[in-house]
Amino acid sequence: MDPEQRKDLGEYYTPDWLAAKVTARAMDAPLTQRVLDPACGSGTFLFHAIRRLRAAGEAAGWPRERRLAACMAQVRGLDVHPVAVIIARVTWLLALGEDIRDRATDLTVPVFLGDALQWNIATTATMREVVVEVPDEPPLRVPAGFAEDQARLEGGVQAIKEGLERNTTPDNLRRQLRNLPGAEPADVEAMAATYARILALHAAGRDGIWPFVLRNLVRPLWLSRPDQQADVLLGNPPWVAFRHLSAPLQRRMKEASQRMNLWVGGVLATQQDLCALFTARAAQRYLRPGGRIAFVLPYAALNRATYRGLRAGDCRDVQLRWEEAWSLDETVQPLFPVPASVFLGRRATAGPLPAQVTRFSGHLPRRDADEAAADAALRVGPESWPPMPSLAGASPYRARFKNGATIFPRRFFFVERVAAGRLGSNRAAPMVQGREGKQDKRPWKDLAPPRGRVEAAFLHPVVLGETLAPFRLLPSAEETLAVLPVLPDGTVMDAARAAREGFGLLSDWLRQVERDWAAHASRGEDGKAKMALVDRLDFQKNLSRQFPAQPLRVAYAASGTLFAAAILSDGSSIVEHACYSAMARTLAEAHYLMALLNSDRLRRQIAPLQPKGQGGARHFDNLMWELPIPEFDARGPAHQALAGLAAEAEALAKSVPLREGAYFTEHRRAIRAALEQAGLTARLDAAVAALPGL
């Protein structure tokens, strides 16, 4: 399967050892439990569920035929991807081992193609129905009277299939459907109308697979009937961030998440993940009251604000009581592209989280190691629940430090100067062109960068995360120059406004990039660009709030392995989104903040709060303000001491020779080495430790 397609679907297949452990923990009575994996992927959880059921059956003295019948009745899978379903069916069969031989009955593999989220279920004034999308046509509809009854559905779909083969008229099919046990007249009429549509599609050459599509897409509704709900729900739901969904799915996810008490919104909206909604919605639809649930989720589910509703377990339409949690952070390698967790619980009244988590750590011989190899390689033990950052912070500086501007698309605004010709250049309106870089993504990387003269007042140096080093800015580079259409009062202009204000060159530049933006920007359901370019540039006001010019600021890098913060005294520079900055009221306060924001002691204190990635904890963002860092007090001896040490460290950092052309990480290492050799690192950490609460 295409890795990009798997990423789009949020499909990160679970290693064999982890699926085995989760299944064993969830299936505590395998002989009697009906199991469903609603996002079964290649079927790894189904494999271990069948193996566990077979082993229990053998131990209980069940004959082969009884074990086989139990597997067909009790271990089910569902997935939205047809290739995954084919693989999962083969995996399901392989798990039967010798039980598959010399059987006396037909073999049915209960692994179905369908959308477990049931986005295609619609409710009208008179009935529920399954809506099946048809490209460029009105949808097909299957009434709930057929969709919720397996025997009736099979009879109806088989009649449609044979009707297509024989070119049966809709009236004749209607008479056949009336003979199905329990078929209501309204349902028969709806199915006959659907058949008429399918017959027309078939006649128009729109293939004959619709019976197959109908049979599979309505399975989720049948599986969610109370008499078909599972005793155990397990698996690895799709991990897809809100920002990566299409516009229609974003709308659906937001509405459903709000209804189930899962939506955080605000600045965290783009970080919300479909897996939280999938977990709650799957439990509501497919898990019987009191049934067990065991899902593999991102590590962030343990402590990030976007999963707060899921952790609480009160999802309005369903209650979940979490009884156990596993932590599989970046120390478990290899695993997933991001660290993981496992949540185990029941469909029951929500309660407090368990006091501890079970932490796994260690290096596996291979990603898909079996359980025995994992047991030999991994250390497992109890650990305190990861600390959970708040959205408010404990320090007054939380409100003052703001994220920098998201300057996107980069080649529209980041520029390089064009070499002057024989007539020289005009400093008031230099010739520039958009800078091509590795961070450009499609479709923007395929566009020719803009080129033209721009009024010099709109050329600003930009402070990037890599521009910052401990206690100093690194030498300014040409690539940090950007065309930013902002008036001194913070008004961000489009081409029309720039022309009205008399900035013709800037207006010409903006017309170029606005034309390309209109042609290639992401579109909403109405077919129009989701956002105007000027609004994208000033997303969340992170550009305009940096005006009027602020001559004394402190900025720090939002991510990295170690802190890097410096004072900005150039009022014309703009801070980009990889940094946070705040205006300092005095130079002493700027030094005080710079001391804190370069302290490794402070970094170690916030490390447990950091989100985990494949390379470990990398993002700081606002986490330092979760600590009770007090506002600067010029009369406080501890504050004065920190400011004085930072001034001393700044002078030393600026004197460190930096190799020209070296990568910024080498420059940072050289500065840190000089500070440590001079004893300033230890003195600064000791002074930070002297602050109350730190």
N, C-alpha and C positions, 0 to 999 in steps of 0.2 A: 504494500500500500504506500502511496505517495506520502512521505513524511510531512509535507506541508498540509496535505489534506487531513492527516491525523492530528496535526496541531490545530487546524481550524475546528475540528470536531472535539478537541480536548481529550483525545485518546492517548493516554500514557499507560501502556500495558504493564500490569503488575508482575514483578518477578515471582517465580515459582515458589520460593521459600516463604515470601510474605503472604501470598495467597493461601498457602497451606496452613500457616499459623492463624491467620484471620478466620479461615473456615473452621478449623478445629476449635477455636475459642467460641465461635458463634453457634455451631451445631452441637448443643449439649445433649440432645436426644435424637440422634440421626434416624432412628427407625420410624419415628412418628412425625418428624418435621417436614413440612413442605418448604422448599427453598427456592428463592428467585433472585437472580442477578439481573437487575433492570438495565444495566449497561455492560453487557457481558463481554464485549470485545472479542478476543480470540478464544474465550471460554476457560481461562485458567481456574477461576473460582468454581465453575461447574465441574471441572475435572476433579478437583479435590473434594467437592461435595459428594459426587458419585462414589469416589474411592472410600470416603468416610462411611457412607451408607452401605456400601457393599461389605466393608470390613465388619460393621456392626451386624449386618445380616448373617454373615458367615459365623460370627461368634454366637448368634442366637439360634443357629442351626437351620436357617432358612434355605430351602432349595434354590437352585439357580433361577427357575422361572419366577419365583416370588421376588427374588432380588431384582430381576430385570423389570418386572411389573412395577415395583416400588420406585425404581429410578425414573421410569417413564412418567409416573404419576406425581413424583415429589421434587424433581430437580429440573428447574425451568430457567431459560435465559431469554433475554430480549435485547436487541441492539438496533440502532438506527441505520447502521452501515451494512449494505448487502454483502460485501466481501467479508466483513467481520463475522456475519451470521453464518456464512458458508464454512469459514474456518472453525467457528465455535461448534457447529454441528459435527464436524469431523473430530474435534477435541472431545466432545460429549461421547461419541462412539468409542474413541480410543480408551476412555476411562472405564468402559464396561469390561475390558479385558476378555477373559475366556467366557464370561457370561453371555457374550453375544452369539456364541456357537450353538448349533443344534437346538434352536429355540422353537417352541410350538406355536407361537403367536406372531402376528405382524409386529414390526418394530416401528414405533413412532418417536421421532426426535423432537422434544418440546422446546426447541430454540427458535424464536420467532423474530421476524423483521418488523420493527415498529418503533414509534416514538414514545418512550416511557413518560415523557412530560405531558403527553396528550394535548399538544397545542392544537391538534386538528379536531377536538371535540367541541361542538357548538350546541348551544341550548336555545331553542326557539320558544315561542309562547306555548306550543302544544307538545313538544318532544325534544329529547336529546338526540343528536345525530353525529356521525363521523363525517367530517368534510375532507374529501380527497382532492388536492389541488391538481388541476390539469393545465399545463402551460398554454397560455393564450386562449383559454376557454373558461367558461363557468365551471365551478368545482362539481365533482360527483358527491352524492350524499347517501350514506347508509344509515337508516333509522336505528335507534338504540334497541328496538325490539328484535332486530336481527343481530346487531353488533354485540349485544350482551348475552346472547344465547349461542353457545358453540355449535350445537346440533342444527339449530335454525340457520345460523350463518353458513355452515358447510353446505346445507341443502340449497340455500339461496344462491351461493356463489357457484356451486356445481351446476345449477339450472342455468345461470348466466353463461357459464363456460360452454355448456352443451348447446345453448341457444345460439351463441356466436358461431359454433361449428356448423349448425344446421340452418342458420339464418332464420330462426324462429321469430315470429312477430311479437311485439310487446304484449298484445292481447292474449296470445297463447301462453306466453311466459307468466302473465298475471294469473291465469287459471292454474298453472303449475304451482305457483307460490301459495295460492289459497289452500292447497292440499297439505302444506307443511304444518305439523302439529303446533298449535299455539300462535300461529301467525295472525296478527290483528289486521283488519282491513286497511287502516291508515298506513301501517308498515308495508303491506303488500303494494299499495299504490305508490309509495315512495320508492320501493325497490324496482318496481316496473318502470318508473320514470328514469331511474338510474340506468336500467338495462337499455332503454331507448336511446339514452345519450351514448352509452358504450357502443351500441350497434351503429350509430351514426359516426362515431370516431373510427370504428373498425372499417366502415365503408369508405371513409376518407383516407385510409392508409395510415391511421394513427396506431398501428400494431394491435395485437390481441392479448397483451399482458395484463389488462385491467382486472380480470378475476384474481390473478395472483396478487396484484397490488391491494385490492379490496380485502382479500383474506388476511393479509399480513398487517395492514395498517389499522385494522379494527381489533387486532389481538389485545392491545393494551386495555381496551375497555372491558373485554371479557376477563382478563387477569385481575382487574380491579373489583370485580363483583365480590361481595362479602363471602360467598361460598368458595371463591377461588383465591382469596388472599393468602399470602405466605405466612408461615410461622417464623421464617428467618429471611431477612433481606440482607444481602451482602454483596460486596463488589467495590469497584473503583469508579465513581461517577465522573462525567466529563468535567475537566478543569478548563474553563474558558472565561477570561476576564470580560467584563461588560464592554470595555472599549473595543474588543475584537469582534463583537457581534454585529450583525447587520442591523440597520435601522428598525425594521419591523420586529426583530427579535429583542432589541433593546427595549422597545416599548412594552412588549409582552413580559419580559423579565422584570422590568421595573414595576409594572402593575401587579404581577403575581407576587413579587417580593414584598411590596407594601402590604398586600392583603395578608401575607403570612408572617408579618412582623419581622422581616429579615432585611429591610432596606435601611441603609445608613445615609446614603446620599451625600450632598454637599461636595466638598473637595475629594471625598473618598468614593464617589459614585463610580468612577472609571475603574476602581480597583475591586468592586464587587465581583464575585465569581459565581458562575452558573452552578457550580457544584453544591453550594449551600442551598439554593432553591431546589435543585434536583433531589438532595437528600430529604428535605422536608416534604416535598411533593410526592416522592416515591413512597415514603412512609405513610402518608395520608391515603394514597391510592392502593397500595399493594400489600401493606403489612397489617395483619389482624391486630386488634387491641391486645396488649400484653406480649406481642411478638418481639423477637430480638432483631436488632439491626447492627451491622458491622460494616463501616465504610472506610476506605482509604481516602484521605483528604490532604490538601496541602498543609504544610507545617503551620502556615499562617492561621489555620482554623483554631489553633491552640490559644492564641493570644492577640490577634489583630482585631481592631474595632469592626471591620467589615463582617466578621463572623460572630459578633456579639449576640445577635438574635438566635443563631443556630445553637451556640453554647448554652444560652438560657433555656432552650427547649420548648418555650411557649410560642408555637408557630400558629396560634389561633385555630386553624383548621385541624391541627394535629398537635399532640403533646409528646415530647421525647424526654426520657430520663436517661442521662448519660451516666453509666456505671463504671466506665473504664476508658482510659486514653493512653495511646502509645506515642512516643516522640521518636521520630527518625530524622534527625537534623543532618546538617552537612557532613557530620563525621561518619555517617553510614554511606560507604561508597563501594561500588557504583550502585545507584538507585534510579531516581528520576532526575529530570532537568532542574527541579527545585526540591528542597527537603519536604518530607511528608509527615503525616500523622495518621493514626487510626482512632476512630471514635466507635465505641461499643456501648450499646444501651438497649432500651426497650421502648415500645410505644406505650407509654404510661404517663401519669401526671408528672410534669417537670419538677425537678428538684435541684439541690446544689450540685456543683461539679465535684467529682472525687478529689480528695485532698492532694493526691500525688498522681504523677504520670509514670508510665513504664518507659524508661529511656533505653534505646538501642544505640550502640556505637561500635565501630570497627570496619575493617576493610574486607570485602568478600573476594573470593578467588575469581568470580565472574558475576555479571549482573544477574543471570538467570540461574544462580546456584540453587541446589536443592536444599531441603530443610536441614539435613544432617551437616552439610558444608556450612550453612549459615550458623548453626548452633556452635560449630567449632570456631568460627571466625568472629562472632559478635559477642559483645558484653551487654548484659541486660540487667537492669536494676531500677529500683524506685528513685524518683527525683521530685523535687518540689515543682509545682505547676509553673510554667514560664510566666514571668511578670507581664501584666497587661497594661500597656500605655493608655493614658486617658487622651481625650481630644482637647482638653483645656490646658494641661500643664500646671506645674506647681510654682513656676517662676514667673515674675512679671515680664520677663524678657520674651516669654512665649508669644505675647501679643505684638511685640515690637519687631521681631525678626520675621521677614517675609521672603518667600521664594522669589527668585529672579524671573525674568521674562522668558517665555518660550518663543524663541525666534525661529519660526518655521513657515514655509520651507526654507532651509538654510541658504540655498543658493540664490534665493530671491533677495536676500538682505545682507548676508556676509559677503564682503567684496574684497577685491585686491585692486590696487592702483594699476592703471595701464601706463606703460612707459611712454613718456612724452616724446613727441616728434621733434622735428628740427625747429619748430616755432615755440617749443617749450610748453609748459602747462599753466593753467590758470588756477592759482591756489584757492580762489573763491569758488570755483566750480570745477574740480578735477574730474578727469575721465576715470571711471571705474567699471569693473565687470564682476558679475556674480562668481563667487569662488566655488569650484567643484571640490567635493571632499568625500571621504569614505563614509561619513554619516548620512549622506544622501540616500534616500530610499526611492523605489519606484512608486509612482510614475515620475517623480521629480528628477531623478538621476538621468532620465532619458531626454529631458528638455534642455535646449540650449540656454545657458545662463544669460541673464539680462546684461546689457552693456549700454553705457551712456554717461553723460556728465550730470553731476548732482551738486546742488548747492552745499558748500562745505559745512554749513551749520547743521546739516542732517547726517553727517558722518561722525559716528561715535565709536570710541574704543569700547570693547566688550570684555568684561571680566568673566572668564570661564572657570570651571572647577580646576582645570589644569593650570590656570594662571596663578593660583594661590599656592603659597608655600608657607611653612611655619614662620610667622612674624615678618613676612615680606611678600611683595608681588614679584613674580618672575619677570624677566625682561619682556617688554611688550613686543608682540609679534604682529606682522601685518595682517595675519588671518583673523585677528580679533577686531578688525574694523567692520562696521556694519552701517548700512543705510537704514535709518529709523525715522519714519515720517511723523515726528512728534514736535508740537509747539512747546515753547517754554512753560506754558501753563498745564501741560500734560495732555492736551488734545491730540489724539492719534488721527491722522488725516488719511482719507482715501484720495484717489487721483482727482476727483472732482473738487474736493475741498482744497487740495493743494493748489489747484489752478485758481480757485477763487481767492486764495490768500496771496497769490502772485508768485508762487514758486513753480515756474513753468518746467524747469528741468526735473525737479522731483516728481511733478505730475506726469511727465513723459515716462519716467522710470516706473512709476506705479501702474500706469496703463499697461505696460508690458507684462508685469507680473500678475495684475488682476485678470488679464485675458487668459493667461495660462492657468491661473487658479480656477477660473470659471469653467474651463474645459476639463480639468482633471481632479478637482476636489471631490471628496466623498459626498454622496448625495443622500438626502432623506427620502421618505416614502413618496413625497411629491415630485421627485426627480430633480429638485433644486439643490444647490450646494448647502450642506448643513449649516455652514457658517460663512459669513463674509470674511475676506482676507484680513480686513482691518480688525475685525473682532477676534480672529484667530491669533493675530499678532499681539493683541492686548488681552489675551485670555486671562480671566479672573483679575483684570486690572494690574497684572504683574509688571507691565511696562509703564503705563501712565502714572502709577503711584511713585515711580522713581523721579518724577518731575514735580515742582521745580528742582533744579540741581541741588544736591545735598553735599556740601563740601567735606564733611567728616563722617565717614561710615566705617563700620566693621563688617567684613564679609568672611564667611567660612564655606568650605567645600561641603556639599550635601552628602557626598559618599566618598568611600575610600577605605583603606585598612587603618589609617591613622588620621588624626585631625590635621587640618591646615587652615589657618586663619590669618588675616592681615588687615591693616588699616588702609582705607581708600581715601585719599585726599584730593583726587581729581574729580571735580564735580561733573565733568562731561562724560565720564564712563558709565556704562550701563551693566548691571549684573544679570547674567543669564541664569536659566532655570537650574543649572547644576550647582548653584550657590544660594545661600541665604544671606541677607544683609539687613542692617538697621542703622539709623542715624545715631551717632553718639553725641551727647550733650556737651561733653568736654573731652579734651585730649586724655585726661586722666581716666575717664570712664572708658574711652576707647582702648587704652592699655589694659585696664582691668578685664574687659571682655576678651581681649586678645590673649591674655594669660590663661583664662579659663578655656577658651576654645582651641588652645594648643596643648592642653594638659592631658597627658596619657592616663593619669589617674582618673580624670573625669570620663575619658573614653571607656576605660575598663568598667566604670560604674554603670554606664548605659548599655554595655554589651548585651546583657540578658534581654533588653528590650528591643534589640535590633531584629528586623526581619531577616530570615535565613534564605540565602540563595545557594546556587550550586557551588560558588566559590567561597561560601561562608557569609558572615555578616558584613555587608558592604555599605549600608545606607544609614546616615545619621539623621538627616532631616531635622525635625524639631525635638528629637528625643532627649537632648541634653536639658531642655527646659522642663522635662518631667521631674528633674531634681529641684530641690528648693533653693535654687541659686538666687541670692538676694540682689536687689538693685544696688547700684554703686552708691556708697556713702563716703564722700570725700573726707569725712571726719573719722571714719573707722580705721584703726591701725592695720587690721588684716587686709582691708581693701587697698589702703595706701601701699602696703608691702607688695601686693600682687601687681599693682600698676607700676611700681618702681622696677620690679624684676622684669616685667614685660618690656619696659623701655630699654633696659639693659640687653635683653634678648634680641630686641629689634635691631639695635645698633650692631650687635654681633652678626645677626643673620644677613644684614645688608653688606657686611664686609666679606662674606664668604665668596671666594672666586667660583664662578660657574662655567663649566665647559661649554663653549658656544656650539649650538646645534644638538646638544644632548637632550634626551627625553626628559620631561618634567619630573619623572620619578627619580631620576639620578640627581637632579638639582635638590629635590626635597631630602633625599638621603644625605647629601653633603651638608646641608644646613642642620639637619637633626644631629649628625655626627659632631659638628662643631659645638652645638649647644650642649650636648652630653659631655664632651671632653672638657668644656669650661665649667661643668658642674651646674649649669643653669637648669637643666631638665629636672634634676633631683630637687633643687631648691624651689622650683615652681610647683612641683607636685606636692611638696611639703606645705607650701603656702596655701595651695588649694585645699589640702586636707584640714587646714586650720579654720576654714570657714564653717560656721555652724551648719549642721545637716549634711556636710560632705566629708 
